[in-house]
């Protein structure tokens, strides 16, 4: 379920049912997306657990079980 923010941005959070997410035209769904924010102008950020180019490697976990997150900025398109 997406959330509309006061500035007109749309916020998606895991476990929203999203078919695909592209950042600057490249799909980033395989990077384990946690959160997506799309501003009215089409730009925004995608919060993922894996780094770009590291999609085949396991997610790095800290001692307390938390995962490291990476915020990627650019033109975001969400397909539901």
C-alpha positions in Angstrom: 0.0 0.0 0.0 1.6 3.3 -1.1 1.5 6.4 1.0 1.1 10.0 -0.4 3.3 12.4 1.5 2.4 16.1 2.1 4.8 17.3 -0.6 3.1 15.1 -3.2 5.7 12.3 -3.1 4.6 8.7 -3.2 6.3 6.3 -0.7 6.3 2.5 -1.1 7.6 0.2 1.6 8.2 -3.5 1.8 6.0 -5.7 1.5 4.1 -3.6 -1.1 3.4 -5.7 -4.2 5.6 -4.1 -6.8 6.3 -5.8 -10.2 9.4 -3.7 -11.1 11.4 -0.7 -10.0 13.8 1.1 -12.4 16.4 3.6 -11.5 17.6 5.7 -14.4 16.2 3.0 -16.7 17.8 0.0 -15.0 15.8 -2.5 -13.0 16.9 -2.7 -9.3 14.3 -5.1 -8.0 17.0 -7.8 -7.6 18.8 -5.7 -5.0 16.2 -6.4 -2.4 14.2 -3.2 -2.3 13.0 -2.0 1.1 11.6 1.5 0.4 10.9 3.7 -2.6 10.1 7.4 -2.7 9.1 9.1 -5.9 8.8 12.9 -6.0 6.2 14.6 -8.3 9.0 15.4 -10.9 9.8 11.6 -11.2 13.1 11.7 -9.3 13.6 10.1 -5.9 15.4 7.3 -4.1 15.4 3.6 -3.7 16.6 2.0 -0.4 18.1 -1.5 -1.1 20.0 -4.1 0.8 22.6 -4.9 -1.9 25.0 -2.7 -3.8 24.9 -2.2 -7.5 26.9 -4.9 -9.2 26.6 -7.2 -6.2 23.2 -8.7 -6.9 24.6 -12.3 -6.8 26.3 -12.0 -3.4 24.5 -12.5 -0.1 23.4 -9.5 1.9 25.9 -8.3 4.5 24.5 -8.7 8.0 25.9 -7.0 11.2 26.5 -8.9 14.4 23.1 -7.9 15.8 21.3 -9.2 12.7 20.7 -5.9 11.0 21.4 -5.5 7.3 23.4 -2.7 5.7 21.2 -0.5 3.4 22.2 1.6 0.4 20.2 4.6 -0.8 20.3 5.1 -4.6 19.1 8.4 -6.1 17.9 9.1 -9.6 14.8 8.9 -11.9 12.6 6.3 -10.4 9.8 4.4 -12.2 7.6 2.0 -10.3 5.5 -0.7 -12.0 2.7 -2.2 -10.0 
